[in-house]
Amino acid sequence: MKRFAVIGLGNFGFHAAKALYEDNNEVLAIDTDKGRVQAIDAYCTEAVLIDATDKEALKSLGLEHMDGVIVSTGTKISISILICLYLHEIGVKNILAKALDEDHEKILKRVGATQIIHPERDMAIRISRGLSRPNILDFIPLSEDYDLIQAGPPRDFIGKNLKELNLRAKYNVHIIAIKELVPENFVLVPPASFVIKDSDILIILGKSEDIRKIKALK
């Protein structure tokens, strides 16, 4: 189980927190609006009413121990910049921030954001590519007993190659592809010598019960 925090519970932040929680993660939801905090309460591990521009308040939450923190604070650019700066100074390793435009993105990266989110642009690209280049995986008739998932590697996988991990024998699952984020690359049917990095995204095929065992690894 992974741990995440979402700062800013507008439309994007609310649904991000809810989706993470429904995927069996621990989720800390944060906002300055009491109504938004109450609305998310049933869809997260903990919801807190805190001003995230207060550095001392942020420090008290232990965010540096989270697997990722999403910053989604609306249209006030200065607020998201300040929060990202504080998160970076606190020691948060994975900061995902919503940007309003390219200039905002540049500043967020300078103050410590590790991943930038452009919700409308990213969704538009995804829909357009889905129309022009349908994903062949959509046409594989998987039964109800099988899952095809994308997942970050458990800690025990990092630094080991696929031959060492021997996932087919140990868990009865197959890594059919790997998305490398640093640098960006897509490896279809990776070789046994491929060494897993913490920034990789694994595309795993297997029985649902076996997939759950992989997702339960830390």
C-alpha positions, 0 to 999 in steps of 0.5 A: 500500500502506498501513501499519498497526499492531495493538496487542493480539493477542487474538481481535479483534486477531489477526483484524484484523491478519490481514485487513489483511495479506491485503488487501496492507497492511503490518502491524506486530503488537504484544503482550506475549505471546510465544505470540500474537506467534509465532502472528501471525508468518505473517500480518503484515509484522512481529511484535514482543514489546513492552510498549505501555505503555512510551512509549519503546518505542512511540516506537522503532516509528515509529507516527506514520508509520502510516496507522492504529493499532488498540488492542485490549488486552483487558479492562484498561481502564487499559492501553488508555487509557494506550496511546491517550494515548501514541499521541496524544502521539507524533503518531499521527493515526488511532487506532482503539481497542476499547471495553468500554462507553460510559464507556470510549469517552468516556475513549478519545476524550478521550485521543486515540482517533479511532475507537471499536470496539465489536466485539460491538455493531457486529456485532450491528447489522450482522447485524440490519440485514442481516436487516431491510434486505438490501443491494441490492448483494448481489443484483447478479450481478457476474461474476468479472472485476468487483469492488465495493469500499469504499476510502479515497481515494489521496492524489492524489484528496484535494482534487479533484472527480470531474470533475478526477479523471475516473476513468472515462477514466483507470482505467475505474472508477465511483464509485457512492457515497461515505460521508462520515464527517465529518459522517456522510452517504451520497451515492449517485451523487455529482455531478461537483462532489463534492470528495474528502476524506481522511475519505471512503470511496469505493464503486467498481465496475469490472473487477478489474484496474482496481480493483487499479490504484486500490488500488495508488495511495498 
